[in-house]
Amino acid sequence: MPTLTIRNVPEDVVDRLKEAAGRKHRSMEQEVRELLTQRYPERNERLSAIRERWERFPSPNAEQVDAWVEKGRQ
């Protein structure tokens, strides 16, 4: 597994990372891994999340779409 080195991290950021890691009973390194994994999910995970979000919204009917188009033209 590759290694990532990050230099010149502000001290206050390191302190906040240590606090967050401590609250979750894990190392600061594990906390950073979790943050990066959440921030940069794999493509399929991201697409699934987008699809799930879209399913929560009702599908518009043709009349609604026509009304939106007409309103946009005004």
Summary of the structure (lengths in Angstrom):
residues: 74
radius of gyration: 21.7
end to end distance: 56.6
largest distance: 57.4
contacts: 117
relative contact order: 0.06
helix: 68%
strand: 0%
